[in-house]
Amino acid sequence: MWLQRNAINNNTLKNEQEIGKMVSDWTKHYNHTHTKTITDTLHNELTYAYT
């Protein structure tokens, strides 16, 4: 849900390829502008959610 809110952000997309590109572009931008990577952030959120 976090990724959906941040990467897709209620955009209307035509197909899975557009979704994949949007998520990929957002992930690259996020990783470039933040010291932590998206995988670290998701790992921390999942760890918190299941503890």
PDB file of N, H, CA, C and O in Angstrom:
ATOM      1  N   MET A   1       0.828  -1.183   0.000  1.00  0.00           N
ATOM      2  CA  MET A   1       0.000   0.000   0.000  1.00  0.00           C
ATOM      3  C   MET A   1       0.880   1.257   0.000  1.00  0.00           C
ATOM      4  O   MET A   1       0.571   2.239  -0.675  1.00  0.00           O
ATOM      5  N   TRP A   2       1.975   1.215   0.763  1.00  0.00           N
ATOM      6  H   TRP A   2       2.226   0.417   1.312  1.00  0.00           H
ATOM      7  CA  TRP A   2       2.894   2.356   0.811  1.00  0.00           C
ATOM      8  C   TRP A   2       3.455   2.628  -0.583  1.00  0.00           C
ATOM      9  O   TRP A   2       3.483   3.772  -1.037  1.00  0.00           O
ATOM     10  N   LEU A   3       3.897   1.582  -1.247  1.00  0.00           N
ATOM     11  H   LEU A   3       3.874   0.653  -0.878  1.00  0.00           H
ATOM     12  CA  LEU A   3       4.445   1.735  -2.596  1.00  0.00           C
ATOM     13  C   LEU A   3       3.374   2.248  -3.550  1.00  0.00           C
ATOM     14  O   LEU A   3       3.644   3.119  -4.377  1.00  0.00           O
ATOM     15  N   GLN A   4       2.188   1.724  -3.441  1.00  0.00           N
ATOM     16  H   GLN A   4       1.969   1.017  -2.768  1.00  0.00           H
ATOM     17  CA  GLN A   4       1.101   2.168  -4.317  1.00  0.00           C
ATOM     18  C   GLN A   4       0.810   3.652  -4.108  1.00  0.00           C
ATOM     19  O   GLN A   4       0.659   4.397  -5.077  1.00  0.00           O
ATOM     20  N   ARG A   5       0.731   4.083  -2.856  1.00  0.00           N
ATOM     21  H   ARG A   5       0.854   3.478  -2.070  1.00  0.00           H
ATOM     22  CA  ARG A   5       0.463   5.503  -2.583  1.00  0.00           C
ATOM     23  C   ARG A   5       1.562   6.394  -3.148  1.00  0.00           C
ATOM     24  O   ARG A   5       1.278   7.474  -3.666  1.00  0.00           O
ATOM     25  N   ASN A   6       2.797   5.959  -3.054  1.00  0.00           N
ATOM     26  H   ASN A   6       3.028   5.082  -2.633  1.00  0.00           H
ATOM     27  CA  ASN A   6       3.909   6.798  -3.465  1.00  0.00           C
ATOM     28  C   ASN A   6       4.240   6.694  -4.943  1.00  0.00           C
ATOM     29  O   ASN A   6       4.548   7.709  -5.569  1.00  0.00           O
ATOM     30  N   ALA A   7       4.189   5.526  -5.509  1.00  0.00           N
ATOM     31  H   ALA A   7       3.939   4.702  -5.001  1.00  0.00           H
ATOM     32  CA  ALA A   7       4.610   5.345  -6.900  1.00  0.00           C
ATOM     33  C   ALA A   7       3.475   5.567  -7.892  1.00  0.00           C
ATOM     34  O   ALA A   7       3.659   6.249  -8.900  1.00  0.00           O
ATOM     35  N   ILE A   8       2.324   5.008  -7.621  1.00  0.00           N
ATOM     36  H   ILE A   8       2.175   4.454  -6.802  1.00  0.00           H
ATOM     37  CA  ILE A   8       1.230   5.076  -8.585  1.00  0.00           C
ATOM     38  C   ILE A   8       0.342   6.293  -8.337  1.00  0.00           C
ATOM     39  O   ILE A   8      -0.097   6.953  -9.278  1.00  0.00           O
ATOM     40  N   ASN A   9       0.086   6.580  -7.070  1.00  0.00           N
ATOM     41  H   ASN A   9       0.443   6.044  -6.306  1.00  0.00           H
ATOM     42  CA  ASN A   9      -0.570   7.830  -6.667  1.00  0.00           C
ATOM     43  C   ASN A   9      -1.865   8.123  -7.436  1.00  0.00           C
ATOM     44  O   ASN A   9      -2.052   9.223  -7.956  1.00  0.00           O
ATOM     45  N   ASN A  10      -2.746   7.136  -7.499  1.00  0.00           N
ATOM     46  H   ASN A  10      -2.595   6.243  -7.076  1.00  0.00           H
ATOM     47  CA  ASN A  10      -4.070   7.282  -8.107  1.00  0.00           C
ATOM     48  C   ASN A  10      -4.059   7.648  -9.589  1.00  0.00           C
ATOM     49  O   ASN A  10      -5.025   8.230 -10.082  1.00  0.00           O
ATOM     50  N   ASN A  11      -2.996   7.321 -10.299  1.00  0.00           N
ATOM     51  H   ASN A  11      -2.211   6.848  -9.898  1.00  0.00           H
ATOM     52  CA  ASN A  11      -2.969   7.536 -11.740  1.00  0.00           C
ATOM     53  C   ASN A  11      -3.754   6.428 -12.437  1.00  0.00           C
ATOM     54  O   ASN A  11      -3.812   5.298 -11.954  1.00  0.00           O
ATOM     55  N   THR A  12      -4.345   6.756 -13.554  1.00  0.00           N
ATOM     56  H   THR A  12      -4.299   7.675 -13.947  1.00  0.00           H
ATOM     57  CA  THR A  12      -5.024   5.759 -14.377  1.00  0.00           C
ATOM     58  C   THR A  12      -4.024   5.274 -15.420  1.00  0.00           C
ATOM     59  O   THR A  12      -3.498   6.060 -16.208  1.00  0.00           O
ATOM     60  N   LEU A  13      -3.774   3.981 -15.412  1.00  0.00           N
ATOM     61  H   LEU A  13      -4.201   3.343 -14.771  1.00  0.00           H
ATOM     62  CA  LEU A  13      -2.785   3.406 -16.317  1.00  0.00           C
ATOM     63  C   LEU A  13      -3.460   2.404 -17.241  1.00  0.00           C
ATOM     64  O   LEU A  13      -4.448   1.773 -16.864  1.00  0.00           O
ATOM     65  N   LYS A  14      -2.932   2.258 -18.444  1.00  0.00           N
ATOM     66  H   LYS A  14      -2.130   2.771 -18.751  1.00  0.00           H
ATOM     67  CA  LYS A  14      -3.555   1.417 -19.463  1.00  0.00           C
ATOM     68  C   LYS A  14      -3.306  -0.072 -19.266  1.00  0.00           C
ATOM     69  O   LYS A  14      -4.179  -0.891 -19.554  1.00  0.00           O
ATOM     70  N   ASN A  15      -2.092  -0.436 -18.765  1.00  0.00           N
ATOM     71  H   ASN A  15      -1.384   0.229 -18.531  1.00  0.00           H
ATOM     72  CA  ASN A  15      -1.759  -1.852 -18.691  1.00  0.00           C
ATOM     73  C   ASN A  15      -0.658  -2.095 -17.668  1.00  0.00           C
ATOM     74  O   ASN A  15      -0.174  -1.166 -17.021  1.00  0.00           O
ATOM     75  N   GLU A  16      -0.274  -3.353 -17.535  1.00  0.00           N
ATOM     76  H   GLU A  16      -0.667  -4.108 -18.061  1.00  0.00           H
ATOM     77  CA  GLU A  16       0.734  -3.728 -16.546  1.00  0.00           C
ATOM     78  C   GLU A  16       2.094  -3.119 -16.860  1.00  0.00           C
ATOM     79  O   GLU A  16       2.864  -2.815 -15.949  1.00  0.00           O
ATOM     80  N   GLN A  17       2.394  -2.938 -18.142  1.00  0.00           N
ATOM     81  H   GLN A  17       1.768  -3.184 -18.882  1.00  0.00           H
ATOM     82  CA  GLN A  17       3.674  -2.353 -18.519  1.00  0.00           C
ATOM     83  C   GLN A  17       3.790  -0.914 -18.013  1.00  0.00           C
ATOM     84  O   GLN A  17       4.854  -0.501 -17.552  1.00  0.00           O
ATOM     85  N   GLU A  18       2.713  -0.163 -18.099  1.00  0.00           N
ATOM     86  H   GLU A  18       1.849  -0.499 -18.473  1.00  0.00           H
ATOM     87  CA  GLU A  18       2.725   1.213 -17.587  1.00  0.00           C
ATOM     88  C   GLU A  18       2.908   1.221 -16.073  1.00  0.00           C
ATOM     89  O   GLU A  18       3.639   2.055 -15.539  1.00  0.00           O
ATOM     90  N   ILE A  19       2.251   0.302 -15.385  1.00  0.00           N
ATOM     91  H   ILE A  19       1.658  -0.375 -15.819  1.00  0.00           H
ATOM     92  CA  ILE A  19       2.410   0.204 -13.934  1.00  0.00           C
ATOM     93  C   ILE A  19       3.861  -0.119 -13.603  1.00  0.00           C
ATOM     94  O   ILE A  19       4.463   0.516 -12.738  1.00  0.00           O
ATOM     95  N   GLY A  20       4.416  -1.103 -14.290  1.00  0.00           N
ATOM     96  H   GLY A  20       3.926  -1.619 -14.993  1.00  0.00           H
ATOM     97  CA  GLY A  20       5.797  -1.491 -14.048  1.00  0.00           C
ATOM     98  C   GLY A  20       6.769  -0.356 -14.301  1.00  0.00           C
ATOM     99  O   GLY A  20       7.701  -0.154 -13.521  1.00  0.00           O
ATOM    100  N   LYS A  21       6.568   0.385 -15.376  1.00  0.00           N
ATOM    101  H   LYS A  21       5.811   0.221 -16.009  1.00  0.00           H
ATOM    102  CA  LYS A  21       7.454   1.512 -15.678  1.00  0.00           C
ATOM    103  C   LYS A  21       7.327   2.591 -14.624  1.00  0.00           C
ATOM    104  O   LYS A  21       8.335   3.146 -14.186  1.00  0.00           O
ATOM    105  N   MET A  22       6.115   2.900 -14.209  1.00  0.00           N
ATOM    106  H   MET A  22       5.296   2.449 -14.565  1.00  0.00           H
ATOM    107  CA  MET A  22       5.915   3.943 -13.208  1.00  0.00           C
ATOM    108  C   MET A  22       6.585   3.562 -11.886  1.00  0.00           C
ATOM    109  O   MET A  22       7.249   4.390 -11.263  1.00  0.00           O
ATOM    110  N   VAL A  23       6.411   2.317 -11.464  1.00  0.00           N
ATOM    111  H   VAL A  23       5.871   1.644 -11.970  1.00  0.00           H
ATOM    112  CA  VAL A  23       7.035   1.851 -10.224  1.00  0.00           C
ATOM    113  C   VAL A  23       8.556   1.849 -10.367  1.00  0.00           C
ATOM    114  O   VAL A  23       9.264   2.269  -9.453  1.00  0.00           O
ATOM    115  N   SER A  24       9.054   1.385 -11.494  1.00  0.00           N
ATOM    116  H   SER A  24       8.479   1.044 -12.237  1.00  0.00           H
ATOM    117  CA  SER A  24      10.496   1.352 -11.720  1.00  0.00           C
ATOM    118  C   SER A  24      11.093   2.759 -11.720  1.00  0.00           C
ATOM    119  O   SER A  24      12.117   2.999 -11.080  1.00  0.00           O
ATOM    120  N   ASP A  25      10.464   3.679 -12.429  1.00  0.00           N
ATOM    121  H   ASP A  25       9.632   3.484 -12.949  1.00  0.00           H
ATOM    122  CA  ASP A  25      10.957   5.062 -12.473  1.00  0.00           C
ATOM    123  C   ASP A  25      10.942   5.688 -11.085  1.00  0.00           C
ATOM    124  O   ASP A  25      11.903   6.345 -10.683  1.00  0.00           O
ATOM    125  N   TRP A  26       9.851   5.483 -10.355  1.00  0.00           N
ATOM    126  H   TRP A  26       9.071   4.950 -10.682  1.00  0.00           H
ATOM    127  CA  TRP A  26       9.746   6.045  -9.013  1.00  0.00           C
ATOM    128  C   TRP A  26      10.812   5.452  -8.097  1.00  0.00           C
ATOM    129  O   TRP A  26      11.428   6.176  -7.314  1.00  0.00           O
ATOM    130  N   THR A  27      11.034   4.137  -8.190  1.00  0.00           N
ATOM    131  H   THR A  27      10.533   3.549  -8.826  1.00  0.00           H
ATOM    132  CA  THR A  27      12.028   3.466  -7.350  1.00  0.00           C
ATOM    133  C   THR A  27      13.426   4.010  -7.628  1.00  0.00           C
ATOM    134  O   THR A  27      14.185   4.275  -6.696  1.00  0.00           O
ATOM    135  N   LYS A  28      13.767   4.175  -8.896  1.00  0.00           N
ATOM    136  H   LYS A  28      13.151   3.959  -9.653  1.00  0.00           H
ATOM    137  CA  LYS A  28      15.075   4.729  -9.259  1.00  0.00           C
ATOM    138  C   LYS A  28      15.239   6.135  -8.684  1.00  0.00           C
ATOM    139  O   LYS A  28      16.279   6.458  -8.110  1.00  0.00           O
ATOM    140  N   HIS A  29      14.220   6.959  -8.840  1.00  0.00           N
ATOM    141  H   HIS A  29      13.376   6.697  -9.306  1.00  0.00           H
ATOM    142  CA  HIS A  29      14.273   8.327  -8.306  1.00  0.00           C
ATOM    143  C   HIS A  29      14.400   8.307  -6.781  1.00  0.00           C
ATOM    144  O   HIS A  29      15.217   9.028  -6.209  1.00  0.00           O
ATOM    145  N   TYR A  30      13.597   7.488  -6.141  1.00  0.00           N
ATOM    146  H   TYR A  30      12.933   6.902  -6.606  1.00  0.00           H
ATOM    147  CA  TYR A  30      13.622   7.402  -4.679  1.00  0.00           C
ATOM    148  C   TYR A  30      15.006   6.968  -4.202  1.00  0.00           C
ATOM    149  O   TYR A  30      15.569   7.591  -3.302  1.00  0.00           O
ATOM    150  N   ASN A  31      15.553   5.925  -4.784  1.00  0.00           N
ATOM    151  H   ASN A  31      15.096   5.420  -5.516  1.00  0.00           H
ATOM    152  CA  ASN A  31      16.860   5.427  -4.367  1.00  0.00           C
ATOM    153  C   ASN A  31      17.963   6.443  -4.634  1.00  0.00           C
ATOM    154  O   ASN A  31      18.941   6.506  -3.890  1.00  0.00           O
ATOM    155  N   HIS A  32      17.816   7.228  -5.674  1.00  0.00           N
ATOM    156  H   HIS A  32      17.022   7.178  -6.279  1.00  0.00           H
ATOM    157  CA  HIS A  32      18.819   8.241  -5.991  1.00  0.00           C
ATOM    158  C   HIS A  32      18.779   9.406  -4.997  1.00  0.00           C
ATOM    159  O   HIS A  32      19.812  10.003  -4.696  1.00  0.00           O
ATOM    160  N   THR A  33      17.599   9.722  -4.494  1.00  0.00           N
ATOM    161  H   THR A  33      16.759   9.237  -4.738  1.00  0.00           H
ATOM    162  CA  THR A  33      17.442  10.900  -3.641  1.00  0.00           C
ATOM    163  C   THR A  33      17.418  10.588  -2.155  1.00  0.00           C
ATOM    164  O   THR A  33      17.361  11.510  -1.342  1.00  0.00           O
ATOM    165  N   HIS A  34      17.459   9.331  -1.781  1.00  0.00           N
ATOM    166  H   HIS A  34      17.505   8.582  -2.442  1.00  0.00           H
ATOM    167  CA  HIS A  34      17.428   8.950  -0.367  1.00  0.00           C
ATOM    168  C   HIS A  34      18.637   8.073  -0.054  1.00  0.00           C
ATOM    169  O   HIS A  34      19.119   7.323  -0.903  1.00  0.00           O
ATOM    170  N   THR A  35      19.110   8.185   1.170  1.00  0.00           N
ATOM    171  H   THR A  35      18.719   8.794   1.860  1.00  0.00           H
ATOM    172  CA  THR A  35      20.265   7.377   1.545  1.00  0.00           C
ATOM    173  C   THR A  35      19.884   5.921   1.743  1.00  0.00           C
ATOM    174  O   THR A  35      20.694   5.029   1.492  1.00  0.00           O
ATOM    175  N   LYS A  36      18.674   5.672   2.185  1.00  0.00           N
ATOM    176  H   LYS A  36      18.015   6.397   2.388  1.00  0.00           H
ATOM    177  CA  LYS A  36      18.202   4.296   2.332  1.00  0.00           C
ATOM    178  C   LYS A  36      17.527   3.871   1.028  1.00  0.00           C
ATOM    179  O   LYS A  36      16.925   4.690   0.334  1.00  0.00           O
ATOM    180  N   THR A  37      17.631   2.619   0.716  1.00  0.00           N
ATOM    181  H   THR A  37      18.121   1.954   1.280  1.00  0.00           H
ATOM    182  CA  THR A  37      16.981   2.141  -0.495  1.00  0.00           C
ATOM    183  C   THR A  37      15.549   1.749  -0.200  1.00  0.00           C
ATOM    184  O   THR A  37      15.166   1.569   0.956  1.00  0.00           O
ATOM    185  N   ILE A  38      14.781   1.621  -1.229  1.00  0.00           N
ATOM    186  H   ILE A  38      15.092   1.767  -2.168  1.00  0.00           H
ATOM    187  CA  ILE A  38      13.374   1.217  -1.090  1.00  0.00           C
ATOM    188  C   ILE A  38      13.265  -0.140  -0.418  1.00  0.00           C
ATOM    189  O   ILE A  38      12.342  -0.368   0.363  1.00  0.00           O
ATOM    190  N   THR A  39      14.182  -1.033  -0.706  1.00  0.00           N
ATOM    191  H   THR A  39      14.932  -0.848  -1.341  1.00  0.00           H
ATOM    192  CA  THR A  39      14.097  -2.357  -0.101  1.00  0.00           C
ATOM    193  C   THR A  39      14.338  -2.289   1.400  1.00  0.00           C
ATOM    194  O   THR A  39      13.707  -3.029   2.155  1.00  0.00           O
ATOM    195  N   ASP A  40      15.230  -1.423   1.846  1.00  0.00           N
ATOM    196  H   ASP A  40      15.742  -0.821   1.232  1.00  0.00           H
ATOM    197  CA  ASP A  40      15.439  -1.243   3.287  1.00  0.00           C
ATOM    198  C   ASP A  40      14.177  -0.714   3.946  1.00  0.00           C
ATOM    199  O   ASP A  40      13.771  -1.196   5.003  1.00  0.00           O
ATOM    200  N   THR A  41      13.562   0.274   3.323  1.00  0.00           N
ATOM    201  H   THR A  41      13.892   0.666   2.464  1.00  0.00           H
ATOM    202  CA  THR A  41      12.346   0.870   3.875  1.00  0.00           C
ATOM    203  C   THR A  41      11.224  -0.155   3.940  1.00  0.00           C
ATOM    204  O   THR A  41      10.554  -0.277   4.965  1.00  0.00           O
ATOM    205  N   LEU A  42      11.012  -0.895   2.853  1.00  0.00           N
ATOM    206  H   LEU A  42      11.556  -0.797   2.019  1.00  0.00           H
ATOM    207  CA  LEU A  42       9.960  -1.911   2.845  1.00  0.00           C
ATOM    208  C   LEU A  42      10.249  -3.002   3.869  1.00  0.00           C
ATOM    209  O   LEU A  42       9.336  -3.467   4.553  1.00  0.00           O
ATOM    210  N   HIS A  43      11.498  -3.411   3.980  1.00  0.00           N
ATOM    211  H   HIS A  43      12.239  -3.033   3.425  1.00  0.00           H
ATOM    212  CA  HIS A  43      11.873  -4.418   4.966  1.00  0.00           C
ATOM    213  C   HIS A  43      11.526  -3.936   6.373  1.00  0.00           C
ATOM    214  O   HIS A  43      10.950  -4.685   7.163  1.00  0.00           O
ATOM    215  N   ASN A  44      11.870  -2.707   6.681  1.00  0.00           N
ATOM    216  H   ASN A  44      12.338  -2.099   6.039  1.00  0.00           H
ATOM    217  CA  ASN A  44      11.578  -2.166   8.009  1.00  0.00           C
ATOM    218  C   ASN A  44      10.077  -2.101   8.256  1.00  0.00           C
ATOM    219  O   ASN A  44       9.622  -2.434   9.350  1.00  0.00           O
ATOM    220  N   GLU A  45       9.311  -1.687   7.278  1.00  0.00           N
ATOM    221  H   GLU A  45       9.680  -1.417   6.388  1.00  0.00           H
ATOM    222  CA  GLU A  45       7.858  -1.606   7.454  1.00  0.00           C
ATOM    223  C   GLU A  45       7.240  -2.994   7.622  1.00  0.00           C
ATOM    224  O   GLU A  45       6.345  -3.176   8.449  1.00  0.00           O
ATOM    225  N   LEU A  46       7.708  -3.970   6.849  1.00  0.00           N
ATOM    226  H   LEU A  46       8.434  -3.823   6.178  1.00  0.00           H
ATOM    227  CA  LEU A  46       7.187  -5.328   6.987  1.00  0.00           C
ATOM    228  C   LEU A  46       7.581  -5.936   8.329  1.00  0.00           C
ATOM    229  O   LEU A  46       6.779  -6.617   8.968  1.00  0.00           O
ATOM    230  N   THR A  47       8.798  -5.692   8.745  1.00  0.00           N
ATOM    231  H   THR A  47       9.450  -5.139   8.226  1.00  0.00           H
ATOM    232  CA  THR A  47       9.251  -6.199  10.045  1.00  0.00           C
ATOM    233  C   THR A  47       8.377  -5.636  11.149  1.00  0.00           C
ATOM    234  O   THR A  47       7.955  -6.368  12.044  1.00  0.00           O
ATOM    235  N   TYR A  48       8.103  -4.339  11.092  1.00  0.00           N
ATOM    236  H   TYR A  48       8.446  -3.744  10.365  1.00  0.00           H
ATOM    237  CA  TYR A  48       7.268  -3.687  12.097  1.00  0.00           C
ATOM    238  C   TYR A  48       5.838  -4.244  12.047  1.00  0.00           C
ATOM    239  O   TYR A  48       5.220  -4.475  13.086  1.00  0.00           O
ATOM    240  N   ALA A  49       5.328  -4.453  10.849  1.00  0.00           N
ATOM    241  H   ALA A  49       5.830  -4.265  10.005  1.00  0.00           H
ATOM    242  CA  ALA A  49       3.939  -4.911  10.699  1.00  0.00           C
ATOM    243  C   ALA A  49       3.730  -6.326  11.249  1.00  0.00           C
ATOM    244  O   ALA A  49       2.641  -6.656  11.717  1.00  0.00           O
ATOM    245  N   TYR A  50       4.773  -7.160  11.192  1.00  0.00           N
ATOM    246  H   TYR A  50       5.658  -6.892  10.811  1.00  0.00           H
ATOM    247  CA  TYR A  50       4.612  -8.560  11.593  1.00  0.00           C
ATOM    248  C   TYR A  50       5.263  -8.876  12.924  1.00  0.00           C
ATOM    249  O   TYR A  50       5.495 -10.045  13.233  1.00  0.00           O
ATOM    250  N   THR A  51       5.565  -7.857  13.718  1.00  0.00           N
ATOM    251  H   THR A  51       5.377  -6.908  13.467  1.00  0.00           H
ATOM    252  CA  THR A  51       6.116  -8.110  15.054  1.00  0.00           C
ATOM    253  C   THR A  51       5.145  -7.672  16.111  1.00  0.00           C
ATOM    254  O   THR A  51       5.429  -7.803  17.302  1.00  0.00           O
TER     255      THR A  51
END
